[in-house]
Amino acid sequence: MTPVDAREANADHCAREYRQALGRVPTGVAFVSARSPDGEAAGLLINSFTSVSLAPPMVLWCLGLSSRSRPVFAAASTYAVSVLSEDQRSLLSDLCRPLEKRLLGVSIRDGLGGAPIIEAAAAVFECSILTVSRAGDHEVFLGQVERFERREGPPLAYLAGQYGRVHVAA
């Protein structure tokens, strides 16, 4: 393993190496969504989702400053996170379509504040937005979990640019 000094390396090379290093951290695959007060819905696949606190229950996720979904999230007071199950891998291409077609044909229901929730997700977290903070080229959304649910079955995982199944030792 060759260490890369992020302060001294060529910017493009450093960014590529940094992204590849981050690819060594397995993540879940989640779809975060919101609805603006005027009824416009937006959502996107994320892997920057984590628990912050159990008491009170809080989670956070990150949104790129250049995201086309940003105006909807900026106007919303709530959001929903649908953690995809392993058997929902086929939804990935749908959830990556252009914003205005992203939820066409996807089985959803309205959650808190009208945020679209993907049916049959492994877990769902419906949140009130507590704070939004800028961090580099992203905004960090901290939310208080108001409602949540889970279902049995493995969640979809992402590692080193590939989707797969989580295997838990018994």
C-alpha positions in Angstrom: 0.0 0.0 0.0 1.3 3.4 -1.0 0.2 6.4 1.1 -1.0 9.5 -0.7 -0.4 12.9 0.9 -3.6 14.7 0.0 -1.9 18.1 0.4 1.0 17.4 -2.0 -0.4 15.1 -4.7 -1.7 16.2 -8.1 -5.3 17.2 -7.6 -6.8 14.9 -10.2 -4.7 11.9 -9.1 -5.4 12.6 -5.5 -9.2 12.8 -6.1 -9.2 9.5 -8.0 -7.1 7.8 -5.3 -9.2 9.2 -2.5 -12.4 8.0 -4.2 -10.9 4.5 -4.6 -9.8 4.5 -1.0 -13.4 5.4 0.1 -14.6 2.6 -2.1 -13.0 0.2 0.4 -15.7 1.2 2.9 -18.9 -0.9 2.4 -22.1 1.1 2.6 -25.8 0.5 2.4 -27.7 1.8 -0.6 -30.4 4.3 0.2 -32.8 6.6 -1.6 -33.4 9.9 0.1 -36.4 12.0 -0.9 -38.4 15.1 0.0 -41.3 17.2 -1.2 -41.3 21.0 -1.4 -44.2 23.0 0.0 -45.4 23.5 -3.6 -45.6 19.7 -4.1 -42.5 19.1 -6.2 -40.8 15.8 -5.2 -37.2 14.9 -5.6 -35.0 12.1 -4.6 -31.6 10.5 -5.2 -29.5 7.4 -4.4 -27.0 8.0 -1.6 -24.4 6.1 0.3 -23.6 9.0 2.7 -26.1 8.0 5.3 -25.4 7.3 9.0 -26.8 7.2 12.4 -25.8 10.1 14.7 -27.7 9.6 17.9 -30.0 7.0 19.5 -31.5 9.4 22.1 -33.0 11.3 20.4 -32.9 9.3 17.2 -31.0 11.3 14.6 -29.4 10.5 11.2 -27.5 12.4 8.6 -26.8 12.3 4.9 -25.0 14.5 2.4 -26.1 16.3 -0.8 -23.8 17.7 -3.4 -24.0 21.4 -3.9 -24.5 20.9 -7.7 -27.4 18.4 -7.3 -30.5 19.1 -9.4 -32.5 17.9 -6.3 -31.1 20.6 -4.1 -33.9 23.2 -4.5 -36.5 20.7 -3.3 -34.5 19.7 -0.3 -33.7 23.4 0.5 -37.5 24.1 0.6 -38.5 21.0 2.5 -38.8 20.6 6.3 -38.8 16.8 6.2 -37.1 14.0 4.2 -37.4 10.2 4.0 -34.6 7.7 3.6 -35.5 4.3 2.1 -32.8 1.8 2.6 -33.0 -0.6 -0.4 -33.2 -4.3 0.2 -31.1 -6.8 -1.8 -34.1 -7.9 -3.8 -34.6 -4.2 -5.0 -31.4 -4.1 -7.0 -33.5 -3.9 -10.2 -34.7 -0.4 -9.0 -31.2 1.1 -9.3 -31.5 2.0 -13.0 -34.9 3.6 -12.4 -33.6 5.6 -9.4 -30.8 7.0 -11.6 -33.0 8.2 -14.4 -33.3 12.0 -15.0 -35.0 13.7 -12.0 -38.4 14.2 -13.6 -38.6 10.5 -14.5 -36.9 9.0 -11.5 -40.0 7.7 -9.7 -42.1 6.7 -12.7 -43.2 3.1 -12.3 -41.5 2.8 -8.8 -43.9 1.6 -6.1 -44.0 4.5 -3.6 -46.2 6.0 -0.9 -46.1 9.4 0.8 -44.3 9.7 4.1 -43.9 12.6 6.5 -44.3 15.9 4.7 -45.2 14.0 1.5 -41.7 12.7 1.0 -41.8 9.6 -1.3 -41.0 6.3 0.4 -40.1 3.3 -1.7 -42.4 0.3 -0.9 -40.8 -2.9 0.5 -37.5 -1.1 1.5 -35.3 -2.9 4.0 -35.7 0.1 6.4 -37.3 3.6 6.2 -36.5 6.7 8.3 -38.9 9.6 8.2 -37.2 12.7 9.5 -37.7 16.4 10.4 -34.7 18.5 9.2 -32.8 19.9 12.2 -29.9 21.5 10.5 -28.2 21.8 7.1 -24.5 22.7 7.2 -22.1 23.2 4.3 -19.1 20.9 4.3 -16.8 21.3 1.3 -18.7 20.6 -1.9 -21.7 19.1 0.0 -24.4 20.0 2.5 -24.9 17.8 5.5 -28.6 17.3 6.4 -29.1 16.3 10.1 -32.6 15.0 10.8 -34.5 13.8 13.8 -36.2 10.5 13.1 -39.9 10.9 13.7 -41.0 7.4 12.4 -39.1 4.4 11.2 -39.8 0.8 10.1 -37.8 -2.2 9.0 -38.5 -5.5 7.3 -36.7 -8.8 7.3 -34.2 -9.7 4.6 -30.8 -8.4 3.6 -30.2 -4.8 2.6 -28.4 -4.0 -0.6 -24.7 -3.2 -0.2 -22.2 -1.2 -2.2 -18.4 -1.8 -2.2 -15.6 -1.0 -4.6 -18.1 0.1 -7.3 -20.3 -2.9 -7.1 -23.6 -3.8 -5.6 -24.0 -7.0 -3.6 -25.5 -8.8 -0.6 -24.4 -8.4 3.0 -23.5 -11.8 4.6 -23.7 -11.8 8.3 -21.9 -14.6 10.3 -24.3 -16.5 12.5 
